[in-house]
């Protein structure tokens, strides 16, 4: 009887977790996809040294980039955003960081010195249209896999992985 109750509770919890991830994946258009170790290594190599404001990661998922960002910018405020509750809770518990569970397109990024994101092409178009005009001149934007369609990166690096995943670094220029 006890084992049946434990098994039932476990299956219900697994179903709720899976259902939550599926719901948010369909709602947001992308699931919480981890950044691989080799892509994280390329990101570490391309991150700029001179970041004047705080660091924002848009859509942190499971938080795999947080250690890289903390290592590179130990004195900077790191702000992470994730709307999907399960990855957000996991990230908070694993990395001891407050995750902002809101739509980052409604953020006020005016104090950002670096924006990091791994988003699907439609969201990258919105970043280009809606967020970049709000960023201060000199602010860096780093993304991988998907580029900004109307901007030329300052630097591009390819990860040493099967896909040779591109990592793009942009810098906001004065208007």
TIMAR-989413 format. One record per residue: residue number from 1; residue in one letter; x, y, z of N, C-alpha, C in turn. Coordinates in Angstrom, 2 decimals. Example, Ala and Ser with C-alpha at 12.3 -4.5 7.8 and 13.67 -1.06 7.14 Angstrom:
+-----+---------+---------+---------+---------+---------+---------+---------+---------+---------+---------+
| num | residuo |     npx |     npy |     npz |    capx |    capy |    capz |     cpx |     cpy |     cpz |
+-----+---------+---------+---------+---------+---------+---------+---------+---------+---------+---------+
|   1 |       A |   13.19 |   -5.69 |    7.80 |   12.30 |   -4.50 |    7.80 |   13.20 |   -3.30 |    7.80 |
|   2 |       S |   12.85 |   -2.25 |    7.08 |   13.67 |   -1.06 |    7.14 |   12.90 |    0.03 |    7.87 |
+-----+---------+---------+---------+---------+---------+---------+---------+---------+---------+---------+
***
This chain:
+-----+---------+---------+---------+---------+---------+---------+---------+---------+---------+---------+
| num | residuo |     npx |     npy |     npz |    capx |    capy |    capz |     cpx |     cpy |     cpz |
+-----+---------+---------+---------+---------+---------+---------+---------+---------+---------+---------+
|   1 |       X |    0.83 |   -1.20 |    0.00 |    0.00 |    0.00 |    0.00 |    0.87 |    1.27 |    0.00 |
|   2 |       X |    1.90 |    1.30 |    0.87 |    2.80 |    2.46 |    0.92 |    3.53 |    2.66 |   -0.39 |
|   3 |       X |    4.02 |    1.58 |   -0.98 |    4.75 |    1.71 |   -2.25 |    3.84 |    2.16 |   -3.37 |
|   4 |       X |    2.58 |    1.74 |   -3.35 |    1.63 |    2.19 |   -4.37 |    1.37 |    3.69 |   -4.22 |
|   5 |       X |    1.23 |    4.14 |   -2.99 |    1.01 |    5.57 |   -2.73 |    2.22 |    6.40 |   -3.17 |
|   6 |       X |    3.41 |    5.92 |   -2.86 |    4.65 |    6.62 |   -3.25 |    4.78 |    6.65 |   -4.77 |
|   7 |       X |    4.51 |    5.53 |   -5.41 |    4.59 |    5.46 |   -6.88 |    3.58 |    6.39 |   -7.52 |
|   8 |       X |    2.36 |    6.40 |   -7.01 |    1.31 |    7.28 |   -7.54 |    1.70 |    8.75 |   -7.37 |
|   9 |       X |    2.21 |    9.11 |   -6.20 |    2.63 |   10.50 |   -5.95 |    3.77 |   10.89 |   -6.88 |
|  10 |       X |    4.72 |    9.98 |   -7.06 |    5.84 |   10.24 |   -7.96 |    5.35 |   10.45 |   -9.39 |
|  11 |       X |    4.48 |    9.58 |   -9.86 |    3.97 |    9.70 |  -11.24 |    3.15 |   10.98 |  -11.43 |
|  12 |       X |    2.39 |   11.36 |  -10.41 |    1.62 |   12.61 |  -10.50 |    2.56 |   13.81 |  -10.55 |
|  13 |       X |    3.60 |   13.80 |   -9.71 |    4.56 |   14.92 |   -9.72 |    5.28 |   14.99 |  -11.06 |
|  14 |       X |    5.70 |   13.84 |  -11.58 |    6.39 |   13.82 |  -12.88 |    5.46 |   14.33 |  -13.97 |
|  15 |       X |    4.20 |   13.95 |  -13.92 |    3.23 |   14.42 |  -14.91 |    3.01 |   15.92 |  -14.83 |
|  16 |       X |    2.93 |   16.45 |  -13.61 |    2.76 |   17.90 |  -13.44 |    3.98 |   18.67 |  -13.95 |
|  17 |       X |    5.16 |   18.17 |  -13.64 |    6.39 |   18.83 |  -14.10 |    6.46 |   18.80 |  -15.62 |
|  18 |       X |    6.23 |   17.63 |  -16.20 |    6.27 |   17.50 |  -17.65 |    5.20 |   18.37 |  -18.30 |
|  19 |       X |    4.01 |   18.36 |  -17.73 |    2.93 |   19.19 |  -18.26 |    3.25 |   20.67 |  -18.21 |
|  20 |       X |    3.87 |   21.10 |  -17.11 |    4.24 |   22.50 |  -16.98 |    5.27 |   22.90 |  -18.04 |
|  21 |       X |    6.30 |   22.06 |  -18.21 |    7.33 |   22.36 |  -19.20 |    6.71 |   22.38 |  -20.59 |
|  22 |       X |    5.84 |   21.41 |  -20.90 |    5.19 |   21.37 |  -22.22 |    4.31 |   22.60 |  -22.43 |
|  23 |       X |    3.52 |   22.97 |  -21.42 |    2.66 |   24.16 |  -21.53 |    3.48 |   25.40 |  -21.85 |
|  24 |       X |    4.57 |   25.63 |  -21.10 |    5.37 |   26.83 |  -21.30 |    6.16 |   26.78 |  -22.61 |
|  25 |       X |    6.54 |   25.59 |  -23.04 |    7.21 |   25.45 |  -24.33 |    6.27 |   25.87 |  -25.45 |
|  26 |       X |    5.03 |   25.41 |  -25.39 |    4.05 |   25.79 |  -26.41 |    3.69 |   27.27 |  -26.32 |
|  27 |       X |    3.59 |   27.78 |  -25.13 |    3.22 |   29.20 |  -24.94 |    4.33 |   30.15 |  -25.42 |
|  28 |       X |    5.57 |   29.80 |  -25.12 |    6.69 |   30.69 |  -25.45 |    7.29 |   30.42 |  -26.82 |
|  29 |       X |    7.01 |   29.26 |  -27.39 |    7.54 |   28.95 |  -28.72 |    8.88 |   28.25 |  -28.68 |
|  30 |       X |    9.41 |   27.99 |  -27.49 |   10.70 |   27.30 |  -27.34 |   10.76 |   26.71 |  -25.94 |
|  31 |       X |   11.41 |   25.57 |  -25.85 |   11.59 |   24.94 |  -24.55 |   12.88 |   25.40 |  -23.90 |
|  32 |       X |   13.03 |   25.08 |  -22.62 |   14.26 |   25.45 |  -21.91 |   15.42 |   24.56 |  -22.36 |
|  33 |       X |   16.14 |   24.99 |  -23.36 |   17.20 |   24.20 |  -23.96 |   18.55 |   24.57 |  -23.36 |
|  34 |       X |   19.24 |   23.61 |  -22.75 |   20.54 |   23.91 |  -22.15 |   21.60 |   24.29 |  -23.20 |
|  35 |       X |   22.50 |   25.16 |  -22.81 |   23.65 |   25.49 |  -23.64 |   24.73 |   24.46 |  -23.35 |
|  36 |       X |   25.22 |   23.80 |  -24.39 |   26.19 |   22.72 |  -24.20 |   27.51 |   23.23 |  -23.61 |
|  37 |       X |   28.28 |   22.31 |  -23.06 |   29.57 |   22.64 |  -22.47 |   30.50 |   23.29 |  -23.49 |
|  38 |       X |   30.53 |   22.78 |  -24.71 |   31.42 |   23.33 |  -25.73 |   30.98 |   24.72 |  -26.18 |
|  39 |       X |   29.69 |   24.97 |  -26.23 |   29.22 |   26.32 |  -26.57 |   29.50 |   27.26 |  -25.41 |
|  40 |       X |   29.35 |   26.78 |  -24.18 |   29.70 |   27.62 |  -23.02 |   31.17 |   28.00 |  -23.05 |
|  41 |       X |   32.03 |   27.09 |  -23.48 |   33.47 |   27.38 |  -23.59 |   33.70 |   28.48 |  -24.63 |
|  42 |       X |   33.01 |   28.42 |  -25.76 |   33.14 |   29.47 |  -26.78 |   32.63 |   30.80 |  -26.25 |
|  43 |       X |   31.53 |   30.76 |  -25.51 |   30.99 |   31.98 |  -24.92 |   32.01 |   32.59 |  -23.96 |
|  44 |       X |   32.62 |   31.75 |  -23.14 |   33.64 |   32.23 |  -22.20 |   34.77 |   32.95 |  -22.96 |
|  45 |       X |   35.12 |   32.41 |  -24.13 |   36.21 |   33.00 |  -24.91 |   35.85 |   34.31 |  -25.59 |
|  46 |       X |   34.58 |   34.55 |  -25.84 |   34.19 |   35.73 |  -26.60 |   33.60 |   36.84 |  -25.70 |
|  47 |       X |   33.30 |   36.53 |  -24.45 |   32.71 |   37.54 |  -23.56 |   33.64 |   38.76 |  -23.47 |
|  48 |       X |   33.07 |   39.96 |  -23.55 |   33.91 |   41.16 |  -23.47 |   34.40 |   41.41 |  -22.04 |
|  49 |       X |   35.57 |   42.02 |  -21.95 |   36.12 |   42.36 |  -20.64 |   35.50 |   43.63 |  -20.08 |
|  50 |       X |   35.22 |   44.56 |  -20.95 |   34.78 |   45.90 |  -20.52 |   33.25 |   46.02 |  -20.57 |
|  51 |       X |   32.60 |   45.60 |  -19.50 |   31.16 |   45.71 |  -19.38 |   30.87 |   46.77 |  -18.33 |
|  52 |       X |   30.15 |   47.82 |  -18.72 |   29.97 |   48.94 |  -17.80 |   28.74 |   48.83 |  -16.91 |
|  53 |       X |   27.72 |   48.14 |  -17.31 |   26.51 |   48.01 |  -16.51 |   26.34 |   46.59 |  -16.00 |
|  54 |       X |   25.12 |   46.26 |  -15.60 |   24.89 |   44.91 |  -15.11 |   24.68 |   43.93 |  -16.27 |
|  55 |       X |   24.68 |   42.66 |  -15.93 |   24.56 |   41.58 |  -16.91 |   23.14 |   41.02 |  -16.83 |
|  56 |       X |   22.51 |   40.86 |  -17.99 |   21.17 |   40.28 |  -18.05 |   21.19 |   39.05 |  -18.96 |
|  57 |       X |   20.67 |   37.94 |  -18.44 |   20.46 |   36.77 |  -19.29 |   18.97 |   36.63 |  -19.51 |
|  58 |       X |   18.57 |   36.69 |  -20.76 |   17.16 |   36.63 |  -21.12 |   16.80 |   35.19 |  -21.48 |
|  59 |       X |   15.95 |   34.58 |  -20.67 |   15.59 |   33.19 |  -20.89 |   16.68 |   32.27 |  -20.40 |
|  60 |       X |   16.91 |   32.24 |  -19.10 |   18.05 |   31.47 |  -18.56 |   17.83 |   29.97 |  -18.55 |
|  61 |       X |   16.61 |   29.51 |  -18.76 |   16.34 |   28.07 |  -18.78 |   16.80 |   27.41 |  -17.49 |
|  62 |       X |   17.69 |   26.43 |  -17.61 |   18.18 |   25.67 |  -16.47 |   19.40 |   26.33 |  -15.81 |
|  63 |       X |   19.79 |   27.51 |  -16.28 |   20.84 |   28.29 |  -15.62 |   22.26 |   27.90 |  -15.94 |
|  64 |       X |   22.49 |   27.16 |  -17.01 |   23.83 |   26.66 |  -17.31 |   24.88 |   27.76 |  -17.56 |
|  65 |       X |   24.45 |   28.96 |  -17.95 |   25.42 |   30.03 |  -18.20 |   25.77 |   30.83 |  -16.95 |
|  66 |       X |   25.04 |   30.66 |  -15.89 |   25.27 |   31.45 |  -14.68 |   26.70 |   31.29 |  -14.14 |
|  67 |       X |   27.24 |   30.08 |  -14.01 |   28.63 |   29.98 |  -13.52 |   29.64 |   30.71 |  -14.41 |
|  68 |       X |   29.45 |   30.64 |  -15.72 |   30.35 |   31.33 |  -16.65 |   30.27 |   32.84 |  -16.45 |
|  69 |       X |   29.05 |   33.35 |  -16.31 |   28.87 |   34.79 |  -16.12 |   29.42 |   35.24 |  -14.76 |
|  70 |       X |   29.20 |   34.45 |  -13.73 |   29.73 |   34.79 |  -12.40 |   31.25 |   34.79 |  -12.38 |
|  71 |       X |   31.84 |   33.83 |  -13.07 |   33.30 |   33.75 |  -13.13 |   33.90 |   34.95 |  -13.86 |
|  72 |       X |   33.29 |   35.32 |  -14.96 |   33.82 |   36.42 |  -15.78 |   33.55 |   37.78 |  -15.13 |
|  73 |       X |   32.40 |   37.91 |  -14.48 |   31.98 |   39.21 |  -13.93 |   31.63 |   39.08 |  -12.44 |
|  74 |       X |   32.61 |   38.78 |  -11.59 |   32.32 |   38.54 |  -10.17 |   31.77 |   39.77 |   -9.44 |
|  75 |       X |   32.05 |   40.96 |   -9.95 |   31.60 |   42.18 |   -9.28 |   30.36 |   42.80 |   -9.91 |
|  76 |       X |   29.80 |   42.13 |  -10.89 |   28.63 |   42.68 |  -11.59 |   27.34 |   42.05 |  -11.07 |
|  77 |       X |   26.29 |   42.84 |  -11.08 |   24.96 |   42.32 |  -10.81 |   24.57 |   41.47 |  -12.02 |
|  78 |       X |   24.12 |   40.24 |  -11.75 |   23.66 |   39.35 |  -12.82 |   22.16 |   39.14 |  -12.61 |
|  79 |       X |   21.40 |   39.50 |  -13.62 |   19.95 |   39.43 |  -13.58 |   19.51 |   38.37 |  -14.59 |
|  80 |       X |   18.78 |   37.36 |  -14.13 |   18.35 |   36.29 |  -15.03 |   16.82 |   36.26 |  -15.10 |
|  81 |       X |   16.33 |   35.99 |  -16.29 |   14.90 |   35.98 |  -16.58 |   14.50 |   34.62 |  -17.12 |
|  82 |       X |   13.40 |   34.07 |  -16.61 |   12.84 |   32.82 |  -17.14 |   11.38 |   32.73 |  -16.73 |
|  83 |       X |   10.50 |   32.55 |  -17.72 |    9.06 |   32.48 |  -17.42 |    8.58 |   31.08 |  -17.08 |
|  84 |       X |    9.23 |   30.06 |  -17.59 |    8.81 |   28.68 |  -17.32 |    9.13 |   28.34 |  -15.86 |
|  85 |       X |    8.12 |   28.01 |  -15.04 |    8.35 |   27.86 |  -13.60 |    9.31 |   26.75 |  -13.19 |
|  86 |       X |    9.26 |   25.59 |  -13.82 |   10.11 |   24.48 |  -13.40 |   11.60 |   24.80 |  -13.59 |
|  87 |       X |   12.02 |   25.23 |  -14.79 |   13.43 |   25.62 |  -14.92 |   13.81 |   26.79 |  -14.00 |
|  88 |       X |   12.89 |   27.73 |  -13.81 |   13.19 |   28.87 |  -12.93 |   13.43 |   28.41 |  -11.50 |
|  89 |       X |   12.58 |   27.52 |  -10.99 |   12.76 |   27.00 |   -9.64 |   14.06 |   26.19 |   -9.52 |
|  90 |       X |   14.33 |   25.39 |  -10.54 |   15.57 |   24.61 |  -10.56 |   16.78 |   25.54 |  -10.51 |
|  91 |       X |   16.76 |   26.59 |  -11.32 |   17.88 |   27.54 |  -11.39 |   18.06 |   28.24 |  -10.05 |
|  92 |       X |   16.97 |   28.67 |   -9.45 |   17.07 |   29.33 |   -8.15 |   17.68 |   28.40 |   -7.10 |
|  93 |       X |   17.21 |   27.15 |   -7.09 |   17.72 |   26.20 |   -6.09 |   19.18 |   25.82 |   -6.35 |
|  94 |       X |   19.52 |   25.59 |   -7.59 |   20.88 |   25.13 |   -7.91 |   21.92 |   26.23 |   -7.78 |
|  95 |       X |   21.59 |   27.44 |   -8.24 |   22.58 |   28.51 |   -8.30 |   22.39 |   29.60 |   -7.26 |
|  96 |       X |   21.34 |   29.50 |   -6.45 |   21.12 |   30.49 |   -5.40 |   20.95 |   31.89 |   -5.94 |
|  97 |       X |   20.25 |   32.02 |   -7.05 |   20.04 |   33.31 |   -7.67 |   18.54 |   33.54 |   -7.83 |
|  98 |       X |   18.11 |   34.76 |   -7.64 |   16.69 |   35.08 |   -7.87 |   16.44 |   35.16 |   -9.36 |
|  99 |       X |   15.47 |   34.40 |   -9.81 |   15.09 |   34.41 |  -11.22 |   13.86 |   35.30 |  -11.36 |
| 100 |       X |   13.93 |   36.23 |  -12.28 |   12.79 |   37.10 |  -12.55 |   11.85 |   36.34 |  -13.47 |
| 101 |       X |   10.66 |   36.05 |  -12.99 |    9.71 |   35.22 |  -13.73 |    8.69 |   36.11 |  -14.42 |
| 102 |       X |    9.19 |   36.86 |  -15.36 |    8.34 |   37.80 |  -16.08 |    8.81 |   37.87 |  -17.53 |
| 103 |       X |    8.05 |   38.54 |  -18.33 |    8.36 |   38.73 |  -19.74 |    9.50 |   39.74 |  -19.87 |
| 104 |       X |   10.66 |   39.28 |  -20.32 |   11.81 |   40.18 |  -20.40 |   11.62 |   41.27 |  -21.46 |
| 105 |       X |   10.65 |   41.14 |  -22.33 |   10.37 |   42.21 |  -23.28 |    9.75 |   43.42 |  -22.58 |
| 106 |       X |    9.33 |   43.23 |  -21.34 |    8.80 |   44.34 |  -20.54 |    9.85 |   44.85 |  -19.55 |
| 107 |       X |   11.07 |   44.37 |  -19.68 |   12.16 |   44.80 |  -18.80 |   12.59 |   46.22 |  -19.13 |
| 108 |       X |   13.28 |   46.83 |  -18.21 |   13.88 |   48.14 |  -18.42 |   15.39 |   47.92 |  -18.47 |
| 109 |       X |   15.93 |   47.65 |  -19.66 |   17.35 |   47.28 |  -19.75 |   18.31 |   48.46 |  -19.84 |
| 110 |       X |   17.88 |   49.65 |  -19.46 |   18.69 |   50.85 |  -19.63 |   20.02 |   50.85 |  -18.90 |
| 111 |       X |   20.17 |   50.04 |  -17.85 |   21.43 |   49.98 |  -17.10 |   22.27 |   48.77 |  -17.47 |
| 112 |       X |   21.87 |   48.06 |  -18.49 |   22.58 |   46.83 |  -18.87 |   23.89 |   47.17 |  -19.57 |
| 113 |       X |   24.90 |   46.38 |  -19.25 |   26.18 |   46.48 |  -19.96 |   26.38 |   45.30 |  -20.88 |
| 114 |       X |   25.64 |   44.20 |  -20.59 |   25.71 |   42.99 |  -21.39 |   24.38 |   42.27 |  -21.33 |
| 115 |       X |   23.86 |   41.92 |  -22.49 |   22.66 |   41.09 |  -22.60 |   23.12 |   39.76 |  -23.20 |
| 116 |       X |   22.73 |   38.65 |  -22.59 |   23.05 |   37.32 |  -23.09 |   21.74 |   36.61 |  -23.37 |
| 117 |       X |   21.63 |   36.01 |  -24.55 |   20.40 |   35.28 |  -24.84 |   20.62 |   34.16 |  -25.86 |
| 118 |       X |   19.83 |   33.12 |  -25.70 |   19.79 |   31.99 |  -26.63 |   18.32 |   31.79 |  -26.91 |
| 119 |       X |   17.83 |   32.47 |  -27.94 |   16.41 |   32.50 |  -28.25 |   16.17 |   32.04 |  -29.68 |
| 120 |       X |   14.96 |   31.71 |  -29.97 |   14.58 |   31.30 |  -31.33 |   14.50 |   32.53 |  -32.24 |
| 121 |       X |   14.50 |   32.35 |  -33.56 |   14.58 |   33.49 |  -34.48 |   13.49 |   34.55 |  -34.29 |
| 122 |       X |   12.26 |   34.17 |  -34.02 |   11.21 |   35.16 |  -33.81 |   11.48 |   36.05 |  -32.61 |
| 123 |       X |   11.98 |   35.46 |  -31.54 |   12.31 |   36.24 |  -30.35 |   13.53 |   37.13 |  -30.62 |
| 124 |       X |   14.47 |   36.64 |  -31.41 |   15.63 |   37.46 |  -31.76 |   15.19 |   38.69 |  -32.56 |
| 125 |       X |   14.21 |   38.53 |  -33.43 |   13.67 |   39.68 |  -34.16 |   13.07 |   40.69 |  -33.20 |
| 126 |       X |   12.36 |   40.22 |  -32.18 |   11.77 |   41.13 |  -31.18 |   12.86 |   41.82 |  -30.37 |
| 127 |       X |   13.93 |   41.09 |  -30.02 |   15.04 |   41.71 |  -29.30 |   15.59 |   42.86 |  -30.12 |
| 128 |       X |   15.76 |   42.61 |  -31.41 |   16.31 |   43.64 |  -32.30 |   15.38 |   44.85 |  -32.41 |
| 129 |       X |   14.10 |   44.60 |  -32.52 |   13.12 |   45.68 |  -32.69 |   12.80 |   46.41 |  -31.39 |
| 130 |       X |   12.63 |   45.65 |  -30.30 |   12.07 |   46.23 |  -29.08 |   13.10 |   46.52 |  -27.98 |
| 131 |       X |   14.09 |   45.66 |  -27.79 |   15.01 |   45.86 |  -26.69 |   16.24 |   46.67 |  -27.05 |
| 132 |       X |   16.83 |   46.38 |  -28.19 |   18.07 |   47.07 |  -28.55 |   17.90 |   48.59 |  -28.58 |
| 133 |       X |   16.78 |   49.13 |  -29.08 |   16.63 |   50.60 |  -29.03 |   16.64 |   51.18 |  -27.62 |
| 134 |       X |   16.38 |   50.35 |  -26.61 |   16.37 |   50.82 |  -25.22 |   17.74 |   50.71 |  -24.54 |
| 135 |       X |   18.67 |   50.03 |  -25.21 |   19.98 |   49.78 |  -24.59 |   20.89 |   50.99 |  -24.72 |
| 136 |       X |   21.73 |   51.20 |  -23.72 |   22.66 |   52.33 |  -23.80 |   23.77 |   52.05 |  -24.82 |
| 137 |       X |   24.30 |   53.10 |  -25.45 |   25.43 |   52.90 |  -26.37 |   26.58 |   52.20 |  -25.64 |
| 138 |       X |   27.20 |   51.29 |  -26.33 |   28.30 |   50.53 |  -25.75 |   27.88 |   49.22 |  -25.12 |
| 139 |       X |   26.58 |   49.03 |  -24.90 |   26.08 |   47.79 |  -24.32 |   26.38 |   46.63 |  -25.28 |
| 140 |       X |   26.81 |   45.52 |  -24.73 |   27.10 |   44.33 |  -25.52 |   25.88 |   43.43 |  -25.56 |
| 141 |       X |   25.74 |   42.68 |  -26.64 |   24.71 |   41.66 |  -26.76 |   25.36 |   40.40 |  -27.30 |
| 142 |       X |   25.23 |   39.31 |  -26.56 |   25.82 |   38.04 |  -26.97 |   24.70 |   37.02 |  -27.16 |
| 143 |       X |   24.76 |   36.32 |  -28.27 |   23.81 |   35.25 |  -28.53 |   24.51 |   34.11 |  -29.23 |
| 144 |       X |   23.90 |   32.97 |  -29.21 |   24.48 |   31.87 |  -29.98 |   23.39 |   31.16 |  -30.77 |
| 145 |       X |   23.82 |   30.49 |  -31.79 |   22.99 |   29.73 |  -32.72 |   22.21 |   30.64 |  -33.65 |
| 146 |       X |   21.45 |   31.59 |  -33.10 |   20.65 |   32.50 |  -33.92 |   21.19 |   33.92 |  -33.81 |
| 147 |       X |   21.38 |   34.55 |  -34.96 |   21.94 |   35.90 |  -35.00 |   20.84 |   36.93 |  -35.07 |
| 148 |       X |   21.24 |   38.18 |  -34.98 |   20.33 |   39.30 |  -35.26 |   20.35 |   39.52 |  -36.77 |
| 149 |       X |   19.19 |   39.63 |  -37.38 |   19.15 |   39.65 |  -38.85 |   19.59 |   40.97 |  -39.47 |
| 150 |       X |   19.50 |   42.07 |  -38.74 |   19.81 |   43.37 |  -39.33 |   21.05 |   44.04 |  -38.74 |
| 151 |       X |   21.87 |   43.27 |  -38.07 |   23.09 |   43.83 |  -37.46 |   24.28 |   42.95 |  -37.78 |
| 152 |       X |   25.42 |   43.58 |  -37.82 |   26.67 |   42.85 |  -38.08 |   27.38 |   42.67 |  -36.74 |
| 153 |       X |   27.73 |   41.44 |  -36.39 |   28.42 |   41.24 |  -35.11 |   29.81 |   41.85 |  -35.12 |
| 154 |       X |   30.25 |   42.29 |  -33.94 |   31.61 |   42.77 |  -33.74 |   32.57 |   41.60 |  -33.88 |
| 155 |       X |   32.11 |   40.45 |  -33.39 |   32.94 |   39.25 |  -33.42 |   32.04 |   38.02 |  -33.50 |
| 156 |       X |   32.50 |   37.01 |  -34.22 |   31.81 |   35.72 |  -34.30 |   32.82 |   34.63 |  -34.01 |
| 157 |       X |   32.40 |   33.67 |  -33.24 |   33.26 |   32.55 |  -32.89 |   32.45 |   31.27 |  -33.10 |
| 158 |       X |   33.11 |   30.21 |  -33.50 |   32.43 |   28.92 |  -33.69 |   32.85 |   27.99 |  -32.55 |
| 159 |       X |   31.85 |   27.36 |  -31.94 |   32.13 |   26.40 |  -30.88 |   32.76 |   25.16 |  -31.49 |
| 160 |       X |   33.55 |   24.48 |  -30.70 |   34.20 |   23.26 |  -31.14 |   33.27 |   22.07 |  -30.87 |
| 161 |       X |   32.07 |   22.12 |  -31.45 |   31.11 |   21.04 |  -31.29 |   30.73 |   20.48 |  -32.66 |
| 162 |       X |   29.88 |   19.51 |  -32.67 |   29.46 |   18.84 |  -33.90 |   28.91 |   19.82 |  -34.92 |
| 163 |       X |   28.18 |   20.82 |  -34.45 |   27.49 |   21.77 |  -35.34 |   28.31 |   23.02 |  -35.65 |
| 164 |       X |   29.48 |   23.15 |  -35.00 |   30.26 |   24.37 |  -35.12 |   29.35 |   25.57 |  -34.81 |
| 165 |       X |   28.65 |   25.46 |  -33.70 |   27.65 |   26.45 |  -33.30 |   28.25 |   27.85 |  -33.27 |
| 166 |       X |   27.62 |   28.80 |  -33.98 |   28.14 |   30.16 |  -33.96 |   27.74 |   30.91 |  -32.68 |
| 167 |       X |   28.67 |   31.71 |  -32.19 |   28.43 |   32.60 |  -31.06 |   28.68 |   34.01 |  -31.59 |
| 168 |       X |   27.70 |   34.89 |  -31.39 |   27.75 |   36.24 |  -31.95 |   27.85 |   37.27 |  -30.84 |
| 169 |       X |   28.76 |   38.24 |  -31.02 |   28.89 |   39.34 |  -30.08 |   28.63 |   40.65 |  -30.83 |
| 170 |       X |   27.66 |   41.40 |  -30.34 |   27.29 |   42.69 |  -30.91 |   27.54 |   43.79 |  -29.90 |
| 171 |       X |   27.64 |   45.02 |  -30.39 |   27.74 |   46.17 |  -29.49 |   26.82 |   47.26 |  -30.01 |
| 172 |       X |   26.04 |   47.82 |  -29.11 |   25.10 |   48.87 |  -29.46 |   25.88 |   50.15 |  -29.77 |
| 173 |       X |   25.60 |   50.71 |  -30.91 |   26.25 |   51.95 |  -31.34 |   25.34 |   53.15 |  -31.02 |
| 174 |       X |   25.93 |   54.33 |  -30.83 |   25.10 |   55.52 |  -30.60 |   24.16 |   55.76 |  -31.78 |
| 175 |       X |   23.01 |   56.26 |  -31.48 |   21.99 |   56.51 |  -32.52 |   22.41 |   57.62 |  -33.46 |
+-----+---------+---------+---------+---------+---------+---------+---------+---------+---------+---------+
***
